[in-house]
Amino acid sequence: RLGPITFRRLEAVSFLHSTVYLALLVCALLAGNPEPATFILGLSHGVLWIAMSLVCIAAARARVIPFWLAVTVAVLGGLGPFAGSIGFVIADRRSKRALTGRDASAAIGTR
């Protein structure tokens, strides 16, 4: 296991990364590219993307997150971390759906 690395913590950092990226887009495209805010947000986005990529790859190897989600974060995260955040929502819904299906099939099997 990866100790403090959990699905929920990775999901929270992914949403934080998406928020930083959205702020970067707003600064760069709508606010007239103010410095040093644009630089700080750009640097934060880059560092978060690299960190998220490395941690998500390790998390996939440890089976904390699905492999496809790690690839989504690592490949698409540099251009748009929204893809990773959406991926976490999809993975969470799939997991809940699978658990619900198992519970239903277990209940049917005991009757």
N, CA, C and O atoms as CSV, one atom per row, in Angstrom:
chain,resi,resn,atom,element,x,y,z
A,1,ARG,N,N,0.834,-1.198,0.000
A,1,ARG,CA,C,0.000,0.000,0.000
A,1,ARG,C,C,0.869,1.248,0.000
A,1,ARG,O,O,2.074,1.194,0.245
A,2,LEU,N,N,0.236,2.348,-0.275
A,2,LEU,CA,C,0.969,3.614,-0.368
A,2,LEU,C,C,0.776,4.493,0.862
A,2,LEU,O,O,0.997,5.702,0.792
A,3,GLY,N,N,0.374,3.917,1.970
A,3,GLY,CA,C,0.225,4.693,3.197
A,3,GLY,C,C,-0.849,5.757,3.079
A,3,GLY,O,O,-2.032,5.433,2.982
A,4,PRO,N,N,-0.452,7.032,3.085
A,4,PRO,CA,C,-1.437,8.111,3.087
A,4,PRO,C,C,-2.108,8.362,1.726
A,4,PRO,O,O,-3.017,9.187,1.632
A,5,ILE,N,N,-1.671,7.665,0.685
A,5,ILE,CA,C,-2.253,7.876,-0.644
A,5,ILE,C,C,-3.527,7.050,-0.770
A,5,ILE,O,O,-3.484,5.820,-0.777
A,6,THR,N,N,-4.662,7.742,-0.870
A,6,THR,CA,C,-5.955,7.076,-1.022
A,6,THR,C,C,-6.666,7.653,-2.239
A,6,THR,O,O,-6.290,8.701,-2.763
A,7,PHE,N,N,-7.696,6.946,-2.671
A,7,PHE,CA,C,-8.503,7.425,-3.791
A,7,PHE,C,C,-9.060,8.812,-3.485
A,7,PHE,O,O,-8.965,9.715,-4.317
A,8,ARG,N,N,-9.634,8.986,-2.308
A,8,ARG,CA,C,-10.270,10.268,-1.946
A,8,ARG,C,C,-9.260,11.416,-1.895
A,8,ARG,O,O,-9.569,12.532,-2.313
A,9,ARG,N,N,-8.075,11.153,-1.392
A,9,ARG,CA,C,-7.062,12.213,-1.338
A,9,ARG,C,C,-6.577,12.574,-2.733
A,9,ARG,O,O,-6.369,13.750,-3.032
A,10,LEU,N,N,-6.397,11.588,-3.580
A,10,LEU,CA,C,-6.008,11.878,-4.964
A,10,LEU,C,C,-7.118,12.649,-5.678
A,10,LEU,O,O,-6.849,13.572,-6.447
A,11,GLU,N,N,-8.341,12.267,-5.420
A,11,GLU,CA,C,-9.475,12.964,-6.018
A,11,GLU,C,C,-9.500,14.432,-5.575
A,11,GLU,O,O,-9.727,15.323,-6.393
A,12,ALA,N,N,-9.269,14.680,-4.287
A,12,ALA,CA,C,-9.267,16.053,-3.769
A,12,ALA,C,C,-8.148,16.878,-4.405
A,12,ALA,O,O,-8.365,18.032,-4.773
A,13,VAL,N,N,-6.966,16.302,-4.536
A,13,VAL,CA,C,-5.854,17.022,-5.161
A,13,VAL,C,C,-6.137,17.252,-6.638
A,13,VAL,O,O,-5.745,18.282,-7.187
A,14,SER,N,N,-6.810,16.311,-7.289
A,14,SER,CA,C,-7.177,16.498,-8.692
A,14,SER,C,C,-8.120,17.690,-8.849
A,14,SER,O,O,-7.966,18.490,-9.771
A,15,PHE,N,N,-9.088,17.806,-7.954
A,15,PHE,CA,C,-9.998,18.953,-8.021
A,15,PHE,C,C,-9.282,20.262,-7.685
A,15,PHE,O,O,-9.580,21.304,-8.270
A,16,LEU,N,N,-8.340,20.208,-6.748
A,16,LEU,CA,C,-7.514,21.389,-6.466
A,16,LEU,C,C,-6.724,21.787,-7.713
A,16,LEU,O,O,-6.649,22.967,-8.055
A,17,HIS,N,N,-6.139,20.800,-8.386
A,17,HIS,CA,C,-5.377,21.067,-9.602
A,17,HIS,C,C,-6.275,21.700,-10.672
A,17,HIS,O,O,-5.863,22.644,-11.348
A,18,SER,N,N,-7.480,21.192,-10.825
A,18,SER,CA,C,-8.413,21.777,-11.789
A,18,SER,C,C,-8.750,23.219,-11.427
A,18,SER,O,O,-8.893,24.062,-12.313
A,19,THR,N,N,-8.877,23.509,-10.142
A,19,THR,CA,C,-9.167,24.872,-9.686
A,19,THR,C,C,-8.002,25.806,-10.001
A,19,THR,O,O,-8.209,26.925,-10.472
A,20,VAL,N,N,-6.781,25.347,-9.741
A,20,VAL,CA,C,-5.587,26.148,-10.052
A,20,VAL,C,C,-5.527,26.415,-11.552
A,20,VAL,O,O,-5.239,27.534,-11.976
A,21,TYR,N,N,-5.798,25.389,-12.350
A,21,TYR,CA,C,-5.750,25.538,-13.813
A,21,TYR,C,C,-6.828,26.509,-14.304
A,21,TYR,O,O,-6.571,27.326,-15.188
A,22,LEU,N,N,-8.022,26.423,-13.737
A,22,LEU,CA,C,-9.088,27.356,-14.112
A,22,LEU,C,C,-8.685,28.788,-13.758
A,22,LEU,O,O,-8.911,29.709,-14.543
A,23,ALA,N,N,-8.095,28.974,-12.591
A,23,ALA,CA,C,-7.619,30.313,-12.200
A,23,ALA,C,C,-6.534,30.805,-13.161
A,23,ALA,O,O,-6.491,31.987,-13.502
A,24,LEU,N,N,-5.661,29.897,-13.593
A,24,LEU,CA,C,-4.631,30.254,-14.573
A,24,LEU,C,C,-5.265,30.697,-15.887
A,24,LEU,O,O,-4.851,31.700,-16.469
A,25,LEU,N,N,-6.262,29.959,-16.354
A,25,LEU,CA,C,-6.937,30.342,-17.597
A,25,LEU,C,C,-7.616,31.699,-17.469
A,25,LEU,O,O,-7.544,32.522,-18.382
A,26,VAL,N,N,-8.271,31.933,-16.343
A,26,VAL,CA,C,-8.943,33.220,-16.123
A,26,VAL,C,C,-7.920,34.347,-16.121
A,26,VAL,O,O,-8.129,35.380,-16.757
A,27,CYS,N,N,-6.812,34.152,-15.408
A,27,CYS,CA,C,-5.764,35.190,-15.351
A,27,CYS,C,C,-5.174,35.449,-16.735
A,27,CYS,O,O,-5.034,36.597,-17.155
A,28,ALA,N,N,-4.835,34.386,-17.426
A,28,ALA,CA,C,-4.135,34.525,-18.707
A,28,ALA,C,C,-5.042,35.031,-19.818
A,28,ALA,O,O,-4.601,35.807,-20.666
A,29,LEU,N,N,-6.301,34.604,-19.828
A,29,LEU,CA,C,-7.169,34.931,-20.961
A,29,LEU,C,C,-8.150,36.073,-20.699
A,29,LEU,O,O,-8.490,36.821,-21.616
A,30,LEU,N,N,-8.600,36.207,-19.469
A,30,LEU,CA,C,-9.633,37.213,-19.193
A,30,LEU,C,C,-9.136,38.417,-18.398
A,30,LEU,O,O,-9.675,39.515,-18.534
A,31,ALA,N,N,-8.121,38.220,-17.574
A,31,ALA,CA,C,-7.672,39.291,-16.682
A,31,ALA,C,C,-6.467,40.050,-17.226
A,31,ALA,O,O,-5.893,40.881,-16.522
A,32,GLY,N,N,-6.083,39.782,-18.448
A,32,GLY,CA,C,-4.987,40.536,-19.048
A,32,GLY,C,C,-3.603,40.077,-18.652
A,32,GLY,O,O,-2.647,40.850,-18.723
A,33,ASN,N,N,-3.481,38.822,-18.231
A,33,ASN,CA,C,-2.171,38.237,-17.949
A,33,ASN,C,C,-1.400,38.961,-16.834
A,33,ASN,O,O,-0.242,39.331,-17.028
A,34,PRO,N,N,-2.033,39.164,-15.670
A,34,PRO,CA,C,-1.334,39.874,-14.592
A,34,PRO,C,C,-0.170,39.059,-14.035
A,34,PRO,O,O,-0.273,37.851,-13.824
A,35,GLU,N,N,0.915,39.743,-13.812
A,35,GLU,CA,C,2.089,39.092,-13.207
A,35,GLU,C,C,2.244,39.628,-11.791
A,35,GLU,O,O,1.974,40.811,-11.580
A,36,PRO,N,N,2.647,38.862,-10.838
A,36,PRO,CA,C,3.175,37.505,-10.916
A,36,PRO,C,C,2.119,36.416,-10.788
A,36,PRO,O,O,2.466,35.235,-10.744
A,37,ALA,N,N,0.828,36.782,-10.726
A,37,ALA,CA,C,-0.229,35.782,-10.520
A,37,ALA,C,C,-0.208,34.706,-11.599
A,37,ALA,O,O,-0.314,33.519,-11.292
A,38,THR,N,N,-0.073,35.110,-12.858
A,38,THR,CA,C,-0.061,34.136,-13.945
A,38,THR,C,C,1.139,33.202,-13.825
A,38,THR,O,O,1.015,31.997,-14.044
A,39,PHE,N,N,2.286,33.749,-13.480
A,39,PHE,CA,C,3.483,32.927,-13.305
A,39,PHE,C,C,3.295,31.918,-12.174
A,39,PHE,O,O,3.610,30.739,-12.335
A,40,ILE,N,N,2.788,32.374,-11.039
A,40,ILE,CA,C,2.602,31.505,-9.870
A,40,ILE,C,C,1.594,30.400,-10.180
A,40,ILE,O,O,1.814,29.235,-9.850
A,41,LEU,N,N,0.497,30.777,-10.814
A,41,LEU,CA,C,-0.511,29.764,-11.163
A,41,LEU,C,C,0.017,28.782,-12.207
A,41,LEU,O,O,-0.267,27.586,-12.136
A,42,GLY,N,N,0.777,29.279,-13.163
A,42,GLY,CA,C,1.366,28.394,-14.172
A,42,GLY,C,C,2.364,27.431,-13.564
A,42,GLY,O,O,2.372,26.245,-13.895
A,43,LEU,N,N,3.201,27.934,-12.680
A,43,LEU,CA,C,4.169,27.082,-11.999
A,43,LEU,C,C,3.449,26.061,-11.118
A,43,LEU,O,O,3.833,24.891,-11.082
A,44,SER,N,N,2.425,26.492,-10.422
A,44,SER,CA,C,1.651,25.578,-9.572
A,44,SER,C,C,1.010,24.474,-10.405
A,44,SER,O,O,1.026,23.307,-10.014
A,45,HIS,N,N,0.453,24.842,-11.543
A,45,HIS,CA,C,-0.155,23.853,-12.438
A,45,HIS,C,C,0.891,22.839,-12.884
A,45,HIS,O,O,0.635,21.635,-12.858
A,46,GLY,N,N,2.054,23.307,-13.289
A,46,GLY,CA,C,3.098,22.400,-13.760
A,46,GLY,C,C,3.585,21.455,-12.679
A,46,GLY,O,O,3.741,20.258,-12.921
A,47,VAL,N,N,3.824,21.981,-11.497
A,47,VAL,CA,C,4.296,21.151,-10.389
A,47,VAL,C,C,3.218,20.147,-9.976
A,47,VAL,O,O,3.511,18.975,-9.738
A,48,LEU,N,N,1.972,20.612,-9.894
A,48,LEU,CA,C,0.878,19.697,-9.540
A,48,LEU,C,C,0.725,18.593,-10.580
A,48,LEU,O,O,0.495,17.437,-10.224
A,49,TRP,N,N,0.849,18.938,-11.862
A,49,TRP,CA,C,0.705,17.924,-12.908
A,49,TRP,C,C,1.799,16.864,-12.792
A,49,TRP,O,O,1.517,15.669,-12.872
A,50,ILE,N,N,3.035,17.297,-12.605
A,50,ILE,CA,C,4.135,16.342,-12.471
A,50,ILE,C,C,3.928,15.459,-11.238
A,50,ILE,O,O,4.062,14.238,-11.318
A,51,ALA,N,N,3.606,16.068,-10.115
A,51,ALA,CA,C,3.393,15.304,-8.877
A,51,ALA,C,C,2.219,14.342,-9.013
A,51,ALA,O,O,2.322,13.172,-8.644
A,52,MET,N,N,1.105,14.836,-9.543
A,52,MET,CA,C,-0.067,13.975,-9.728
A,52,MET,C,C,0.243,12.821,-10.669
A,52,MET,O,O,-0.201,11.697,-10.434
A,53,SER,N,N,0.991,13.080,-11.723
A,53,SER,CA,C,1.338,12.027,-12.669
A,53,SER,C,C,2.131,10.922,-11.978
A,53,SER,O,O,1.807,9.742,-12.111
A,54,LEU,N,N,3.159,11.304,-11.248
A,54,LEU,CA,C,4.004,10.313,-10.574
A,54,LEU,C,C,3.237,9.545,-9.502
A,54,LEU,O,O,3.350,8.323,-9.406
A,55,VAL,N,N,2.461,10.263,-8.700
A,55,VAL,CA,C,1.723,9.605,-7.620
A,55,VAL,C,C,0.615,8.715,-8.185
A,55,VAL,O,O,0.374,7.628,-7.661
A,56,CYS,N,N,-0.057,9.160,-9.242
A,56,CYS,CA,C,-1.124,8.345,-9.832
A,56,CYS,C,C,-0.573,7.081,-10.485
A,56,CYS,O,O,-1.214,6.032,-10.432
A,57,ILE,N,N,0.587,7.165,-11.089
A,57,ILE,CA,C,1.202,5.960,-11.657
A,57,ILE,C,C,1.521,4.970,-10.533
A,57,ILE,O,O,1.254,3.776,-10.660
A,58,ALA,N,N,2.089,5.467,-9.439
A,58,ALA,CA,C,2.368,4.595,-8.287
A,58,ALA,C,C,1.075,4.051,-7.694
A,58,ALA,O,O,1.018,2.891,-7.285
A,59,ALA,N,N,0.035,4.883,-7.644
A,59,ALA,CA,C,-1.255,4.451,-7.095
A,59,ALA,C,C,-1.899,3.382,-7.977
A,59,ALA,O,O,-2.557,2.475,-7.468
A,60,ALA,N,N,-1.719,3.481,-9.271
A,60,ALA,CA,C,-2.256,2.456,-10.169
A,60,ALA,C,C,-1.523,1.138,-9.962
A,60,ALA,O,O,-2.139,0.072,-9.952
A,61,ARG,N,N,-0.217,1.214,-9.798
A,61,ARG,CA,C,0.569,-0.007,-9.550
A,61,ARG,C,C,0.169,-0.666,-8.235
A,61,ARG,O,O,0.196,-1.891,-8.118
A,62,ALA,N,N,-0.203,0.147,-7.242
A,62,ALA,CA,C,-0.635,-0.374,-5.940
A,62,ALA,C,C,-2.130,-0.680,-5.918
A,62,ALA,O,O,-2.670,-1.056,-4.878
A,63,ARG,N,N,-2.796,-0.523,-7.049
A,63,ARG,CA,C,-4.232,-0.785,-7.209
A,63,ARG,C,C,-5.119,0.100,-6.329
A,63,ARG,O,O,-6.182,-0.318,-5.870
A,64,VAL,N,N,-4.652,1.335,-6.109
A,64,VAL,CA,C,-5.457,2.314,-5.386
A,64,VAL,C,C,-6.441,2.966,-6.357
A,64,VAL,O,O,-7.578,3.266,-5.992
A,65,ILE,N,N,-5.993,3.182,-7.597
A,65,ILE,CA,C,-6.844,3.726,-8.656
A,65,ILE,C,C,-6.688,2.836,-9.888
A,65,ILE,O,O,-5.692,2.124,-10.017
A,66,PRO,N,N,-7.677,2.873,-10.803
A,66,PRO,CA,C,-7.547,2.083,-12.032
A,66,PRO,C,C,-6.438,2.630,-12.935
A,66,PRO,O,O,-6.130,3.822,-12.910
A,67,PHE,N,N,-5.855,1.749,-13.719
A,67,PHE,CA,C,-4.769,2.132,-14.624
A,67,PHE,C,C,-5.214,3.213,-15.607
A,67,PHE,O,O,-4.463,4.153,-15.866
A,68,TRP,N,N,-6.427,3.094,-16.159
A,68,TRP,CA,C,-6.902,4.073,-17.143
A,68,TRP,C,C,-6.963,5.472,-16.530
A,68,TRP,O,O,-6.740,6.464,-17.225
A,69,LEU,N,N,-7.264,5.555,-15.245
A,69,LEU,CA,C,-7.335,6.859,-14.580
A,69,LEU,C,C,-5.944,7.461,-14.431
A,69,LEU,O,O,-5.766,8.663,-14.631
A,70,ALA,N,N,-4.961,6.641,-14.083
A,70,ALA,CA,C,-3.579,7.127,-13.986
A,70,ALA,C,C,-3.092,7.639,-15.338
A,70,ALA,O,O,-2.414,8.664,-15.408
A,71,VAL,N,N,-3.432,6.934,-16.402
A,71,VAL,CA,C,-3.037,7.370,-17.753
A,71,VAL,C,C,-3.728,8.681,-18.105
A,71,VAL,O,O,-3.108,9.575,-18.681
A,72,THR,N,N,-4.996,8.800,-17.766
A,72,THR,CA,C,-5.730,10.042,-18.040
A,72,THR,C,C,-5.075,11.224,-17.333
A,72,THR,O,O,-4.880,12.280,-17.937
A,73,VAL,N,N,-4.736,11.051,-16.064
A,73,VAL,CA,C,-4.101,12.131,-15.294
A,73,VAL,C,C,-2.734,12.460,-15.869
A,73,VAL,O,O,-2.402,13.632,-16.049
A,74,ALA,N,N,-1.936,11.434,-16.161
A,74,ALA,CA,C,-0.561,11.657,-16.604
A,74,ALA,C,C,-0.488,12.214,-18.021
A,74,ALA,O,O,0.344,13.077,-18.299
A,75,VAL,N,N,-1.343,11.737,-18.916
A,75,VAL,CA,C,-1.257,12.142,-20.320
A,75,VAL,C,C,-2.028,13.431,-20.577
A,75,VAL,O,O,-1.507,14.354,-21.203
A,76,LEU,N,N,-3.251,13.493,-20.102
A,76,LEU,CA,C,-4.090,14.654,-20.398
A,76,LEU,C,C,-3.981,15.773,-19.361
A,76,LEU,O,O,-4.377,16.907,-19.629
A,77,GLY,N,N,-3.453,15.463,-18.194
A,77,GLY,CA,C,-3.409,16.425,-17.097
A,77,GLY,C,C,-2.597,17.667,-17.371
A,77,GLY,O,O,-2.891,18.726,-16.816
A,78,GLY,N,N,-1.580,17.570,-18.212
A,78,GLY,CA,C,-0.776,18.740,-18.535
A,78,GLY,C,C,-1.521,19.744,-19.381
A,78,GLY,O,O,-1.273,20.946,-19.284
A,79,LEU,N,N,-2.432,19.268,-20.208
A,79,LEU,CA,C,-3.200,20.157,-21.083
A,79,LEU,C,C,-4.520,20.577,-20.454
A,79,LEU,O,O,-5.014,21.676,-20.705
A,80,GLY,N,N,-5.076,19.718,-19.654
A,80,GLY,CA,C,-6.350,20.031,-19.029
A,80,GLY,C,C,-6.639,19.092,-17.884
A,80,GLY,O,O,-7.137,17.988,-18.105
A,81,PRO,N,N,-6.339,19.501,-16.666
A,81,PRO,CA,C,-6.549,18.619,-15.523
A,81,PRO,C,C,-8.021,18.305,-15.266
A,81,PRO,O,O,-8.340,17.469,-14.421
A,82,PHE,N,N,-8.911,18.970,-15.987
A,82,PHE,CA,C,-10.334,18.668,-15.844
A,82,PHE,C,C,-10.599,17.220,-16.223
A,82,PHE,O,O,-11.492,16.589,-15.657
A,83,ALA,N,N,-9.839,16.685,-17.172
A,83,ALA,CA,C,-10.005,15.295,-17.592
A,83,ALA,C,C,-9.747,14.349,-16.419
A,83,ALA,O,O,-10.471,13.369,-16.243
A,84,GLY,N,N,-8.724,14.636,-15.621
A,84,GLY,CA,C,-8.447,13.806,-14.454
A,84,GLY,C,C,-9.547,13.897,-13.415
A,84,GLY,O,O,-9.940,12.883,-12.837
A,85,SER,N,N,-10.048,15.096,-13.172
A,85,SER,CA,C,-11.131,15.271,-12.197
A,85,SER,C,C,-12.391,14.538,-12.650
A,85,SER,O,O,-13.064,13.892,-11.847
A,86,ILE,N,N,-12.702,14.643,-13.932
A,86,ILE,CA,C,-13.848,13.908,-14.474
A,86,ILE,C,C,-13.604,12.412,-14.355
A,86,ILE,O,O,-14.520,11.651,-14.042
A,87,GLY,N,N,-12.364,11.990,-14.606
A,87,GLY,CA,C,-12.015,10.583,-14.478
A,87,GLY,C,C,-12.241,10.061,-13.063
A,87,GLY,O,O,-12.718,8.940,-12.889
A,88,PHE,N,N,-11.905,10.856,-12.053
A,88,PHE,CA,C,-12.129,10.442,-10.672
A,88,PHE,C,C,-13.618,10.291,-10.389
A,88,PHE,O,O,-14.017,9.363,-9.685
A,89,VAL,N,N,-14.448,11.182,-10.924
A,89,VAL,CA,C,-15.898,11.078,-10.734
A,89,VAL,C,C,-16.416,9.802,-11.397
A,89,VAL,O,O,-17.220,9.077,-10.811
A,90,ILE,N,N,-15.956,9.532,-12.613
A,90,ILE,CA,C,-16.395,8.330,-13.329
A,90,ILE,C,C,-15.953,7.068,-12.585
A,90,ILE,O,O,-16.746,6.141,-12.415
A,91,ALA,N,N,-14.700,7.027,-12.143
A,91,ALA,CA,C,-14.200,5.854,-11.418
A,91,ALA,C,C,-14.987,5.633,-10.125
A,91,ALA,O,O,-15.289,4.494,-9.770
A,92,ASP,N,N,-15.314,6.708,-9.429
A,92,ASP,CA,C,-16.081,6.599,-8.198
A,92,ASP,C,C,-17.472,6.039,-8.482
A,92,ASP,O,O,-17.955,5.168,-7.758
A,93,ARG,N,N,-18.107,6.535,-9.523
A,93,ARG,CA,C,-19.451,6.044,-9.872
A,93,ARG,C,C,-19.411,4.581,-10.293
A,93,ARG,O,O,-20.291,3.804,-9.920
A,94,ARG,N,N,-18.405,4.202,-11.061
A,94,ARG,CA,C,-18.273,2.798,-11.473
A,94,ARG,C,C,-18.068,1.898,-10.265
A,94,ARG,O,O,-18.643,0.812,-10.187
A,95,SER,N,N,-17.249,2.352,-9.326
A,95,SER,CA,C,-16.985,1.570,-8.119
A,95,SER,C,C,-18.263,1.391,-7.301
A,95,SER,O,O,-18.559,0.293,-6.829
A,96,LYS,N,N,-19.006,2.465,-7.142
A,96,LYS,CA,C,-20.259,2.386,-6.382
A,96,LYS,C,C,-21.268,1.487,-7.088
A,96,LYS,O,O,-21.989,0.726,-6.442
A,97,ARG,N,N,-21.315,1.578,-8.420
A,97,ARG,CA,C,-22.236,0.744,-9.194
A,97,ARG,C,C,-21.850,-0.731,-9.054
A,97,ARG,O,O,-22.720,-1.591,-8.916
A,98,ALA,N,N,-20.560,-1.020,-9.089
A,98,ALA,CA,C,-20.099,-2.403,-8.951
A,98,ALA,C,C,-20.425,-2.948,-7.560
A,98,ALA,O,O,-20.836,-4.100,-7.422
A,99,LEU,N,N,-20.242,-2.122,-6.533
A,99,LEU,CA,C,-20.574,-2.556,-5.178
A,99,LEU,C,C,-22.063,-2.799,-5.023
A,99,LEU,O,O,-22.465,-3.775,-4.389
A,100,THR,N,N,-22.884,-1.934,-5.588
A,100,THR,CA,C,-24.330,-2.093,-5.521
A,100,THR,C,C,-24.746,-3.369,-6.242
A,100,THR,O,O,-25.608,-4.102,-5.756
A,101,GLY,N,N,-24.144,-3.640,-7.387
A,101,GLY,CA,C,-24.449,-4.863,-8.128
A,101,GLY,C,C,-24.066,-6.103,-7.355
A,101,GLY,O,O,-24.801,-7.090,-7.373
A,102,ARG,N,N,-22.922,-6.076,-6.670
A,102,ARG,CA,C,-22.487,-7.218,-5.860
A,102,ARG,C,C,-23.437,-7.444,-4.697
A,102,ARG,O,O,-23.784,-8.584,-4.387
A,103,ASP,N,N,-23.863,-6.358,-4.050
A,103,ASP,CA,C,-24.784,-6.484,-2.925
A,103,ASP,C,C,-26.109,-7.078,-3.387
A,103,ASP,O,O,-26.684,-7.927,-2.706
A,104,ALA,N,N,-26.590,-6.634,-4.536
A,104,ALA,CA,C,-27.857,-7.134,-5.059
A,104,ALA,C,C,-27.735,-8.608,-5.430
A,104,ALA,O,O,-28.631,-9.399,-5.135
A,105,SER,N,N,-26.627,-8.981,-6.077
A,105,SER,CA,C,-26.468,-10.382,-6.475
A,105,SER,C,C,-26.272,-11.266,-5.239
A,105,SER,O,O,-26.709,-12.416,-5.236
A,106,ALA,N,N,-25.631,-10.756,-4.205
A,106,ALA,CA,C,-25.458,-11.524,-2.971
A,106,ALA,C,C,-26.809,-11.751,-2.288
A,106,ALA,O,O,-27.073,-12.828,-1.752
A,107,ALA,N,N,-27.653,-10.725,-2.318
A,107,ALA,CA,C,-28.976,-10.842,-1.717
A,107,ALA,C,C,-29.826,-11.845,-2.488
A,107,ALA,O,O,-30.575,-12.620,-1.893
A,108,ILE,N,N,-29.707,-11.827,-3.811
A,108,ILE,CA,C,-30.467,-12.764,-4.638
A,108,ILE,C,C,-29.986,-14.193,-4.378
A,108,ILE,O,O,-30.789,-15.125,-4.331
A,109,GLY,N,N,-28.681,-14.357,-4.212
A,109,GLY,CA,C,-28.117,-15.697,-3.988
A,109,GLY,C,C,-28.489,-16.300,-2.655
A,109,GLY,O,O,-28.451,-17.521,-2.505
A,110,THR,N,N,-28.851,-15.477,-1.674
A,110,THR,CA,C,-29.185,-16.001,-0.348
A,110,THR,C,C,-30.647,-16.351,-0.215
A,110,THR,O,O,-31.046,-16.953,0.782
A,111,ARG,N,N,-31.446,-15.993,-1.183
A,111,ARG,CA,C,-32.881,-16.299,-1.085
A,111,ARG,C,C,-33.182,-17.712,-1.423
A,111,ARG,O,O,-34.342,-18.122,-1.387
